[in-house]
Amino acid sequence: MSPTSETAHGGRRLVIVESPAKAKTIKGYLGPGYVVEASVGHIRDLPNGAAEVPEKYTGEVRRLGVDVEHDFQPIYVVNADKKAQVRKLKELLAESDELYLATDEDREGEAIAWHLQEVLKPKVPVHRMVFHEITKDAIRAAVANPRELNTRMVDAQETRRILDRLYGYEVSPVLWKKVMRGLSAGRVQSVATRLVVERERERIAFRSAEYWDLTGTFSTGRAGDASDPSSLVARLNAVDGRRVAQGRDFGPDGRLKSDQVLHLDEANARALAIALENASFSVRSVESKPYRRSPYAPFRTTTLQQEASRKLGFGAKSTMQVAQKLYENGFITYMRTDSTTLSDTAISAARAQVTQLYGASYLPDKPRTYAGKVKNAQEAHEAIRPSGDRFRTPAETGLTGDQFKLYELIWKRTVASQMKDAVGNSVTVKIGGRSSDGRDAEFSASGKTITFHGFMKAYVEGADDPNAELDDRERRLPQVAEGDALSAEELSVDGHATKPPARYTEASLVKELEEREIGRPSTYASIIGTILDRGYVFKKGTALVPSFLSFAVVNLLETHFGRLVDYDFTAKMEDDLDRIAQGEAQAVPWLRRFYFGEGDDHSAGVASGAGNGDGDHLGGLKELVTDLGAIDAREISSFPVGDGIMLRVGRYGPYVERGEKEEEGHQRADVPEDLAPDELTVEYAEELLAKPSGDFELGADPETGHQIVAKDGRYGPYVTEILPDGTPKTGKNAVKPRTASLFKSMSLDTVTLADALKLMSLPRVVGTDAEGVEITAQNGRYGPYLKKGTDSRSLENEDQLFNITLEEALAIYAQPKQRGRAAAKPPLKELGTDPVSERPVVVKDGRFGPYVTDGETNATLRTDDSVETITPERGYELLAEKRAKAPAKKTAKKAPAKKAPAKKATTAKKAAAKTTTAKTAAKKTTAKKTTAKKTAAKSSAASSASAKSDE
């Protein structure tokens, strides 16, 4: 008898999913007899520190959370923030007759199910319930057809988790000691960072080349229309049979790769144009070929991330967060998949919509199938598609904002994948003429016409290069034949310069990682998020720019841990992990070779440098991190700029330096942290060194006798006082030096003692309002402002700080505040527009520290975040998590007032006692509700983040 049938005969079944949002949706499909609860991601994991490790473990086990001496046995502990949820799950299980583990159908989901079974220790029948879409039919089918837990998938996830822990916990401390505290290394994140750094190195080494050519506008001499233009534009292709050099013919050093091509400079190009002014031109050849373009395969995780980046401007992490919501609310199938396969049901739904929306002429005779392109794809899911056996059109979903945009993208791609090819013709026309000085010049033009758009009616894929021509772009040429005479209406001389290789975007980095078979598609979003959050990479527009810090980190890893960031070795590790997952290799021997370097098989060994390992001993990871004396911290963080100038990465940021500290003429200057490395030229470094730096002594304060100095700080130039030796700096009697930022109109080399004393007199008390609240004028990092209690208002200029009157201040406060602003205190940083609320997001300084806000939602920055390094994506992520955690607002119905019972008076003491008791009970009830809400309202985004492996 199936579980569904049994329900009709009584019994209680506990279904555990990963996220509260998914639990709510599934509960609606299962109905009575089922209790659906969320684990909120992983309920246990490797310990985060020695304090979480049980006392019976000692030595390295406490540090690593893995017993490397006893077959790499992992030490699992229930996460501190999940203990309450585990207690709740145990209570629910005690009241249940069956347990259904309904976590995601991938390695992480299987591992979560296993951990739940291990921790809950159920004494009732346990079923593994799997599904790839959250629809009524899919959920009921999953309940009726459970399977056993897949221990091989669990072992594969555990091996990856142990490997990543050993890698991170052994290598990260090296970065702390030799580069900077708080850094991290990871099996995939370090390689991803190296890719971005290597691209920047190519840009730094790149030397531009200049080349010239001609563009001609040629007329047929007849009237034209849209289908048959009267003229065409062609580019100079060859002179005297020798092809004219284009950008592809130059190397990164700015030199031609071959001497077989003709390099035209400006003078020669202009001379040729003059010589061709009166030339006769004719069509030398017309080559026409049929054009055919097949539709793109349905989305898998990486192609969805790439296309959402190109078309919607979403980061990889944002894409996955929005997709997770769509999945959990039943709109799309599971969003972590390597597959491009569609089920028969999905194909039928897509074909039906093709006929309905575009007509039978757009439907191919047979359904289209797509072969998988991902090596060792880990799951047998479908592609990402709209859920159900009938696809809802975007308009039918009721979705809005980012969820609507992403659903529409998925829907269009899925429907288009079952449509006919686009067909047409491509044409190449070559035009020749002879110049007055006897040179033969040949021009070339290419065109494309689409006679049947097929799938392009529904969807056209974007491109990483914003200048690239999309598939549906037509270029119509006149209908000409060989020998036709043409006249040159215009000949223009065009100069070009070769460009350095483009920086990676999130989309192109995901594509590069996948093509190199590094990491897994399901983890790319978290990997990119990690390297952004760690400050290894920052964004300029959509481009990923490596920081100077990442140069130091990658330099250290390449020099002393070469294999760990070797692309082929990392891809080979991925193959080995897949072999373990498939039962073709054993985890413990592989981990032993990787960590200790033991055994004859060197495939998992690690050696300094990138040797091929043929016959030579490859030491293990442990051996490499033992001897750190060979790592020169200064050397790995120093990079020559030129002319004796060095770029150094210090613990407080990057700086340029000429000479040594002890030498005469030594110069040093901080480098802006948001400067792209390829922009640090010798000329720019000279400018930085020429700027005033260090302390400028301004004199002594006549009142205190303290020396006043001007300095260039992290947030700009400022003045401060030097307190006498012995002044307490900590404790109750601590004295802080007076400090003030320079006005924008001031500079370090011109500020005077009088200016400094005036600045340090701020804040200035302007007066008090009618209620006695003090109003002060203050200068902040983002400009001058007034402050009254917690209410701040910006001032128009800095001079007002010293001359604004109380009357003027009160007039400012009498004005209404701008909508959405609780106070006029200037923001610490502007991040951009939130993709969900579509409101501007800023970082502000609050009572409990800095926080991000869009005017509706506030989210405090975490320990690892800082105002200086927080990215827009991180800000949006914090707001998304806060929104997801917020309990839904309910409007309570007001109970009808009860009439007081007649003739029942009570004493004042009894009334007071009752009031007190009622208040106490109300507080307890509120506290319980708050605790329950906090436990239940964990976000699906948090669930996803905690569930996926940190690589």
ChimeraX attribute file (.defattr): number of C-alpha atoms within 10 A of each C-alpha:
attribute: neighborCount
match mode: 1-to-1
recipient: residues
	/A:1	6
	/A:2	10
	/A:3	16
	/A:4	16
	/A:5	10
	/A:6	12
	/A:7	16
	/A:8	10
	/A:9	8
	/A:10	11
	/A:11	14
	/A:12	18
	/A:13	23
	/A:14	23
	/A:15	27
	/A:16	24
	/A:17	26
	/A:18	25
	/A:19	24
	/A:20	25
	/A:21	24
	/A:22	23
	/A:23	21
	/A:24	16
	/A:25	17
	/A:26	25
	/A:27	16
	/A:28	11
	/A:29	16
	/A:30	18
	/A:31	11
	/A:32	14
	/A:33	17
	/A:34	20
	/A:35	20
	/A:36	23
	/A:37	25
	/A:38	26
	/A:39	24
	/A:40	26
	/A:41	26
	/A:42	23
	/A:43	24
	/A:44	20
	/A:45	18
	/A:46	19
	/A:47	22
	/A:48	14
	/A:49	11
	/A:50	17
	/A:51	10
	/A:52	17
	/A:53	20
	/A:54	15
	/A:55	9
	/A:56	6
	/A:57	15
	/A:58	12
	/A:59	9
	/A:60	13
	/A:61	19
	/A:62	21
	/A:63	18
	/A:64	23
	/A:65	28
	/A:66	23
	/A:67	18
	/A:68	19
	/A:69	10
	/A:70	9
	/A:71	13
	/A:72	21
	/A:73	15
	/A:74	21
	/A:75	19
	/A:76	17
	/A:77	17
	/A:78	17
	/A:79	17
	/A:80	12
	/A:81	11
	/A:82	17
	/A:83	13
	/A:84	14
	/A:85	19
	/A:86	20
	/A:87	12
	/A:88	15
	/A:89	18
	/A:90	16
	/A:91	12
	/A:92	18
	/A:93	22
	/A:94	15
	/A:95	12
	/A:96	21
	/A:97	16
	/A:98	20
	/A:99	24
	/A:100	23
	/A:101	24
	/A:102	28
	/A:103	27
	/A:104	21
	/A:105	21
	/A:106	21
	/A:107	24
	/A:108	23
	/A:109	24
	/A:110	25
	/A:111	26
	/A:112	27
	/A:113	28
	/A:114	19
	/A:115	19
	/A:116	21
	/A:117	15
	/A:118	10
	/A:119	14
	/A:120	16
	/A:121	11
	/A:122	17
	/A:123	12
	/A:124	13
	/A:125	11
	/A:126	18
	/A:127	19
	/A:128	22
	/A:129	26
	/A:130	23
	/A:131	20
	/A:132	23
	/A:133	25
	/A:134	24
	/A:135	23
	/A:136	16
	/A:137	12
	/A:138	17
	/A:139	21
	/A:140	17
	/A:141	15
	/A:142	20
	/A:143	21
	/A:144	15
	/A:145	15
	/A:146	19
	/A:147	13
	/A:148	9
	/A:149	18
	/A:150	14
	/A:151	14
	/A:152	16
	/A:153	23
	/A:154	21
	/A:155	19
	/A:156	22
	/A:157	24
	/A:158	19
	/A:159	22
	/A:160	22
	/A:161	19
	/A:162	20
	/A:163	22
	/A:164	19
	/A:165	21
	/A:166	24
	/A:167	21
	/A:168	18
	/A:169	17
	/A:170	20
	/A:171	22
	/A:172	17
	/A:173	18
	/A:174	22
	/A:175	20
	/A:176	14
	/A:177	14
	/A:178	20
	/A:179	22
	/A:180	20
	/A:181	13
	/A:182	12
	/A:183	19
	/A:184	22
	/A:185	25
	/A:186	25
	/A:187	23
	/A:188	25
	/A:189	23
	/A:190	22
	/A:191	22
	/A:192	23
	/A:193	28
	/A:194	24
	/A:195	20
	/A:196	22
	/A:197	27
	/A:198	15
	/A:199	18
	/A:200	25
	/A:201	15
	/A:202	16
	/A:203	19
	/A:204	15
	/A:205	13
	/A:206	18
	/A:207	16
	/A:208	18
	/A:209	17
	/A:210	18
	/A:211	21
	/A:212	22
	/A:213	25
	/A:214	20
	/A:215	18
	/A:216	22
	/A:217	16
	/A:218	21
	/A:219	20
	/A:220	19
	/A:221	11
	/A:222	10
	/A:223	10
	/A:224	13
	/A:225	8
	/A:226	9
	/A:227	11
	/A:228	14
	/A:229	16
	/A:230	18
	/A:231	22
	/A:232	20
	/A:233	18
	/A:234	20
	/A:235	20
	/A:236	23
	/A:237	22
	/A:238	19
	/A:239	19
	/A:240	13
	/A:241	13
	/A:242	15
	/A:243	16
	/A:244	22
	/A:245	22
	/A:246	20
	/A:247	17
	/A:248	9
	/A:249	17
	/A:250	20
	/A:251	16
	/A:252	18
	/A:253	12
	/A:254	17
	/A:255	14
	/A:256	19
	/A:257	13
	/A:258	11
	/A:259	10
	/A:260	11
	/A:261	17
	/A:262	19
	/A:263	20
	/A:264	19
	/A:265	13
	/A:266	16
	/A:267	10
	/A:268	13
	/A:269	20
	/A:270	19
	/A:271	12
	/A:272	22
	/A:273	19
	/A:274	16
	/A:275	16
	/A:276	22
	/A:277	14
	/A:278	14
	/A:279	15
	/A:280	14
	/A:281	22
	/A:282	21
	/A:283	20
	/A:284	18
	/A:285	17
	/A:286	17
	/A:287	12
	/A:288	14
	/A:289	11
	/A:290	12
	/A:291	16
	/A:292	14
	/A:293	17
	/A:294	16
	/A:295	22
	/A:296	17
	/A:297	22
	/A:298	26
	/A:299	27
	/A:300	26
	/A:301	26
	/A:302	25
	/A:303	18
	/A:304	23
	/A:305	27
	/A:306	27
	/A:307	23
	/A:308	23
	/A:309	23
	/A:310	22
	/A:311	15
	/A:312	15
	/A:313	17
	/A:314	23
	/A:315	22
	/A:316	27
	/A:317	23
	/A:318	25
	/A:319	24
	/A:320	23
	/A:321	23
	/A:322	21
	/A:323	27
	/A:324	25
	/A:325	19
	/A:326	23
	/A:327	24
	/A:328	23
	/A:329	18
	/A:330	20
	/A:331	24
	/A:332	26
	/A:333	25
	/A:334	28
	/A:335	28
	/A:336	24
	/A:337	25
	/A:338	27
	/A:339	24
	/A:340	23
	/A:341	23
	/A:342	22
	/A:343	13
	/A:344	11
	/A:345	12
	/A:346	22
	/A:347	20
	/A:348	17
	/A:349	21
	/A:350	28
	/A:351	24
	/A:352	19
	/A:353	20
	/A:354	24
	/A:355	14
	/A:356	10
	/A:357	12
	/A:358	16
	/A:359	11
	/A:360	14
	/A:361	12
	/A:362	22
	/A:363	22
	/A:364	15
	/A:365	10
	/A:366	10
	/A:367	15
	/A:368	16
	/A:369	15
	/A:370	14
	/A:371	9
	/A:372	14
	/A:373	11
	/A:374	16
	/A:375	12
	/A:376	16
	/A:377	15
	/A:378	19
	/A:379	14
	/A:380	14
	/A:381	24
	/A:382	23
	/A:383	27
	/A:384	31
	/A:385	30
	/A:386	29
	/A:387	24
	/A:388	20
	/A:389	16
	/A:390	14
	/A:391	22
	/A:392	18
	/A:393	14
	/A:394	20
	/A:395	10
	/A:396	8
	/A:397	14
	/A:398	10
	/A:399	16
	/A:400	13
	/A:401	11
	/A:402	19
	/A:403	23
	/A:404	17
	/A:405	17
	/A:406	24
	/A:407	24
	/A:408	19
	/A:409	20
	/A:410	24
	/A:411	25
	/A:412	22
	/A:413	24
	/A:414	29
	/A:415	26
	/A:416	29
	/A:417	27
	/A:418	29
	/A:419	29
	/A:420	24
	/A:421	21
	/A:422	21
	/A:423	17
	/A:424	17
	/A:425	15
	/A:426	20
	/A:427	18
	/A:428	15
	/A:429	22
	/A:430	20
	/A:431	26
	/A:432	23
	/A:433	22
	/A:434	18
	/A:435	17
	/A:436	14
	/A:437	10
	/A:438	11
	/A:439	15
	/A:440	16
	/A:441	23
	/A:442	25
	/A:443	22
	/A:444	20
	/A:445	19
	/A:446	19
	/A:447	17
	/A:448	20
	/A:449	20
	/A:450	21
	/A:451	11
	/A:452	15
	/A:453	18
	/A:454	23
	/A:455	26
	/A:456	19
	/A:457	15
	/A:458	18
	/A:459	19
	/A:460	17
	/A:461	14
	/A:462	17
	/A:463	18
	/A:464	17
	/A:465	11
	/A:466	9
	/A:467	7
	/A:468	9
	/A:469	11
	/A:470	12
	/A:471	14
	/A:472	17
	/A:473	12
	/A:474	15
	/A:475	14
	/A:476	19
	/A:477	23
	/A:478	19
	/A:479	13
	/A:480	17
	/A:481	14
	/A:482	14
	/A:483	14
	/A:484	13
	/A:485	18
	/A:486	21
	/A:487	17
	/A:488	21
	/A:489	12
	/A:490	13
	/A:491	21
	/A:492	15
	/A:493	18
	/A:494	14
	/A:495	14
	/A:496	14
	/A:497	13
	/A:498	19
	/A:499	15
	/A:500	16
	/A:501	12
	/A:502	15
	/A:503	21
	/A:504	21
	/A:505	23
	/A:506	27
	/A:507	25
	/A:508	21
	/A:509	20
	/A:510	25
	/A:511	19
	/A:512	15
	/A:513	21
	/A:514	18
	/A:515	12
	/A:516	12
	/A:517	20
	/A:518	24
	/A:519	23
	/A:520	21
	/A:521	23
	/A:522	20
	/A:523	21
	/A:524	27
	/A:525	22
	/A:526	20
	/A:527	25
	/A:528	22
	/A:529	21
	/A:530	19
	/A:531	21
	/A:532	23
	/A:533	19
	/A:534	18
	/A:535	19
	/A:536	27
	/A:537	25
	/A:538	23
	/A:539	18
	/A:540	12
	/A:541	9
	/A:542	17
	/A:543	16
	/A:544	25
	/A:545	27
	/A:546	31
	/A:547	25
	/A:548	28
	/A:549	24
	/A:550	25
	/A:551	25
	/A:552	27
	/A:553	26
	/A:554	25
	/A:555	20
	/A:556	22
	/A:557	25
	/A:558	18
	/A:559	14
	/A:560	20
	/A:561	21
	/A:562	20
	/A:563	23
	/A:564	28
	/A:565	24
	/A:566	19
	/A:567	21
	/A:568	16
	/A:569	20
	/A:570	21
	/A:571	18
	/A:572	16
	/A:573	20
	/A:574	18
	/A:575	17
	/A:576	19
	/A:577	22
	/A:578	20
	/A:579	16
	/A:580	22
	/A:581	24
	/A:582	15
	/A:583	14
	/A:584	11
	/A:585	14
	/A:586	17
	/A:587	21
	/A:588	16
	/A:589	16
	/A:590	25
	/A:591	23
	/A:592	20
	/A:593	22
	/A:594	26
	/A:595	24
	/A:596	20
	/A:597	24
	/A:598	19
	/A:599	16
	/A:600	11
	/A:601	15
	/A:602	22
	/A:603	19
	/A:604	27
	/A:605	26
	/A:606	28
	/A:607	25
	/A:608	19
	/A:609	16
	/A:610	19
	/A:611	13
	/A:612	14
	/A:613	15
	/A:614	9
	/A:615	9
	/A:616	10
	/A:617	16
	/A:618	27
	/A:619	20
	/A:620	22
	/A:621	26
	/A:622	17
	/A:623	15
	/A:624	18
	/A:625	15
	/A:626	10
	/A:627	9
	/A:628	13
	/A:629	8
	/A:630	7
	/A:631	15
	/A:632	11
	/A:633	19
	/A:634	14
	/A:635	13
	/A:636	21
	/A:637	24
	/A:638	21
	/A:639	18
	/A:640	13
	/A:641	17
	/A:642	13
	/A:643	11
	/A:644	10
	/A:645	19
	/A:646	20
	/A:647	24
	/A:648	24
	/A:649	27
	/A:650	18
	/A:651	12
	/A:652	9
	/A:653	15
	/A:654	20
	/A:655	21
	/A:656	23
	/A:657	23
	/A:658	20
	/A:659	14
	/A:660	11
	/A:661	11
	/A:662	7
	/A:663	9
	/A:664	8
	/A:665	10
	/A:666	11
	/A:667	17
	/A:668	24
	/A:669	22
	/A:670	22
	/A:671	20
	/A:672	12
	/A:673	18
	/A:674	16
	/A:675	14
	/A:676	17
	/A:677	19
	/A:678	15
	/A:679	12
	/A:680	16
	/A:681	13
	/A:682	16
	/A:683	13
	/A:684	12
	/A:685	25
	/A:686	17
	/A:687	11
	/A:688	20
	/A:689	20
	/A:690	12
	/A:691	11
	/A:692	15
	/A:693	19
	/A:694	13
	/A:695	13
	/A:696	17
	/A:697	15
	/A:698	18
	/A:699	16
	/A:700	16
	/A:701	15
	/A:702	9
	/A:703	6
	/A:704	9
	/A:705	13
	/A:706	16
	/A:707	17
	/A:708	23
	/A:709	23
	/A:710	27
	/A:711	19
	/A:712	20
	/A:713	13
	/A:714	13
	/A:715	9
	/A:716	14
	/A:717	18
	/A:718	23
	/A:719	28
	/A:720	20
	/A:721	25
	/A:722	14
	/A:723	18
	/A:724	10
	/A:725	6
	/A:726	6
	/A:727	12
	/A:728	13
	/A:729	12
	/A:730	9
	/A:731	7
	/A:732	7
	/A:733	9
	/A:734	10
	/A:735	12
	/A:736	13
	/A:737	14
	/A:738	16
	/A:739	19
	/A:740	24
	/A:741	23
	/A:742	23
	/A:743	21
	/A:744	10
	/A:745	7
	/A:746	14
	/A:747	16
	/A:748	21
	/A:749	11
	/A:750	7
	/A:751	19
	/A:752	20
	/A:753	18
	/A:754	12
	/A:755	16
	/A:756	24
	/A:757	20
	/A:758	12
	/A:759	24
	/A:760	21
	/A:761	15
	/A:762	17
	/A:763	19
	/A:764	17
	/A:765	17
	/A:766	22
	/A:767	17
	/A:768	15
	/A:769	15
	/A:770	7
	/A:771	6
	/A:772	8
	/A:773	11
	/A:774	14
	/A:775	22
	/A:776	21
	/A:777	27
	/A:778	24
	/A:779	22
	/A:780	16
	/A:781	14
	/A:782	12
	/A:783	17
	/A:784	21
	/A:785	23
	/A:786	27
	/A:787	22
	/A:788	17
	/A:789	10
	/A:790	11
	/A:791	14
	/A:792	20
	/A:793	19
	/A:794	20
	/A:795	20
	/A:796	11
	/A:797	11
	/A:798	17
	/A:799	11
	/A:800	17
	/A:801	23
	/A:802	17
	/A:803	12
	/A:804	14
	/A:805	13
	/A:806	16
	/A:807	11
	/A:808	13
	/A:809	23
	/A:810	16
	/A:811	10
	/A:812	15
	/A:813	16
	/A:814	9
	/A:815	8
	/A:816	7
	/A:817	14
	/A:818	9
	/A:819	7
	/A:820	9
	/A:821	11
	/A:822	12
	/A:823	14
	/A:824	17
	/A:825	22
	/A:826	19
	/A:827	17
	/A:828	18
	/A:829	16
	/A:830	14
	/A:831	20
	/A:832	17
	/A:833	15
	/A:834	20
	/A:835	19
	/A:836	15
	/A:837	17
	/A:838	12
	/A:839	14
	/A:840	14
	/A:841	26
	/A:842	22
	/A:843	24
	/A:844	20
	/A:845	16
	/A:846	12
	/A:847	8
	/A:848	8
	/A:849	10
	/A:850	19
	/A:851	24
	/A:852	29
	/A:853	23
	/A:854	23
	/A:855	15
	/A:856	12
	/A:857	15
	/A:858	18
	/A:859	20
	/A:860	20
	/A:861	19
	/A:862	11
	/A:863	6
	/A:864	10
	/A:865	17
	/A:866	14
	/A:867	15
	/A:868	13
	/A:869	16
	/A:870	21
	/A:871	22
	/A:872	19
	/A:873	22
	/A:874	21
	/A:875	24
	/A:876	24
	/A:877	19
	/A:878	21
	/A:879	25
	/A:880	23
	/A:881	17
	/A:882	18
	/A:883	18
	/A:884	18
	/A:885	19
	/A:886	14
	/A:887	14
	/A:888	10
	/A:889	6
	/A:890	6
	/A:891	6
	/A:892	6
	/A:893	6
	/A:894	6
	/A:895	6
	/A:896	6
	/A:897	6
	/A:898	6
	/A:899	6
	/A:900	8
	/A:901	7
	/A:902	6
	/A:903	6
	/A:904	6
	/A:905	10
	/A:906	9
	/A:907	8
	/A:908	9
	/A:909	9
	/A:910	11
	/A:911	12
	/A:912	12
	/A:913	12
	/A:914	12
	/A:915	12
	/A:916	12
	/A:917	12
	/A:918	12
	/A:919	12
	/A:920	12
	/A:921	12
	/A:922	12
	/A:923	12
	/A:924	12
	/A:925	12
	/A:926	12
	/A:927	12
	/A:928	12
	/A:929	12
	/A:930	13
	/A:931	13
	/A:932	13
	/A:933	15
	/A:934	13
	/A:935	18
	/A:936	19
	/A:937	20
	/A:938	24
	/A:939	22
	/A:940	24
	/A:941	25
	/A:942	19
	/A:943	19
	/A:944	20
	/A:945	18
	/A:946	16
	/A:947	21
	/A:948	18
	/A:949	18
	/A:950	19
	/A:951	23
